[in-house]
């Protein structure tokens, strides 16, 4: 049995008698609270964007405005805690941090964190989802719309297809070693040859826009697939024809009309004239 003195609110002193093991628990809790009161920590959890499963072996690179930079690897649970190492803290007050998560056959994911204005300890938690990018993986990005029955990007008061392609542009900037196939698909209405030509022209329009933004043309392969690859099972033309309403049919056709990309390789090496192309 141990007697413990507690200074309660209002400066009133009270005496309690506690078992030894209880005192140890109180001491441990107090130590943790004091630690969190004055220190900044960051827990990072990396997951597969398509499955939600944790990903081990992901390199997390943390860069601070104070000049600090450190790279660490996620454990089997896809996690890493930025606490301290050799007495030095990873996360400091009044600092902005950029960090990215990278692993072979995944696209890089980037995010940021600021500790500006914090006058107390905080345990930050960041959940990062990274996109698988094997050759077999076809990746969606915001819908690209085209002028009706044409290959030109649709730009008017309501729609700007360039905004969608800017998302892909940023992916190419964040992943400077990838070479992609930019593919366009039509719905199943119309002849096969016509749809093939239209989809090829649309894919090329996307590549041309990205080249105009500074992406080297040899990082992109425009590929039109026409109407031969419905987005999913149940969206084949004969199935769509059997749908009961025009609205259902049009929604199915719209799903099949799409622009996507896949990563062909991670081996791109820019020529000397291409180096430094950014916006």
WOFEN-V367424 format. One record per pair of residues at least 6 apart in sequence whose ideal C-beta (glycine too) atoms are under 6 Angstrom apart, sorted by the first residue. I is the first residue (numbers start at 0). J is the second residue. Records with the same first field share a line. If there is no record, write none. Layout:
I = J + J
This chain:
0 = 16
1 = 17 + 19 + 22
2 = 16
3 = 15 + 17
4 = 14
5 = 13
7 = 13
35 = 120
36 = 120
37 = 120
38 = 120
39 = 90 + 114 + 121
40 = 82 + 122
41 = 81 + 90 + 123
42 = 80 + 124
43 = 59 + 79 + 125
44 = 77 + 78 + 126
45 = 54 + 57 + 73 + 77 + 100 + 127
46 = 53 + 128
47 = 54
48 = 128 + 129 + 130
49 = 131
53 = 76 + 77
54 = 77
55 = 73 + 75 + 77
57 = 73 + 100 + 102
58 = 70 + 72 + 101
59 = 71 + 79 + 98 + 100
60 = 70 + 99
61 = 69 + 96 + 98
62 = 68 + 97
63 = 94 + 96
64 = 94 + 95
65 = 94
71 = 79
73 = 79
81 = 89 + 90
92 = 114
93 = 115
94 = 114
95 = 113
96 = 112
97 = 111
99 = 107 + 109
100 = 108 + 127 + 129
101 = 107
104 = 132 + 133
105 = 129 + 131 + 132
106 = 130 + 132 + 174
107 = 173 + 174
108 = 127 + 129
109 = 173
132 = 262
137 = 259 + 261
138 = 260
139 = 259
140 = 166 + 167
141 = 163 + 166
142 = 163
143 = 160 + 163 + 258
144 = 153 + 158 + 160
145 = 153 + 201
146 = 153
150 = 200 + 201 + 204
152 = 160 + 204
153 = 160
164 = 205 + 208
168 = 209 + 212
171 = 214
176 = 265 + 267
177 = 262 + 265
178 = 218 + 263 + 264 + 267
179 = 219 + 260 + 262
180 = 220 + 222 + 261 + 263
181 = 202 + 205 + 206 + 219 + 221 + 260
182 = 222 + 224 + 259
183 = 198 + 201 + 202 + 223 + 258
184 = 224 + 228 + 257
185 = 194 + 197 + 198 + 225 + 226 + 256
186 = 252 + 255 + 256
187 = 226 + 236
194 = 225 + 226
195 = 223 + 225
198 = 223 + 224 + 225
199 = 223
202 = 221 + 222 + 223
203 = 221
206 = 219 + 221
210 = 216
213 = 276 + 278
215 = 273
218 = 267
229 = 235 + 255
230 = 254 + 255
234 = 251 + 254 + 255
239 = 248 + 251
242 = 248
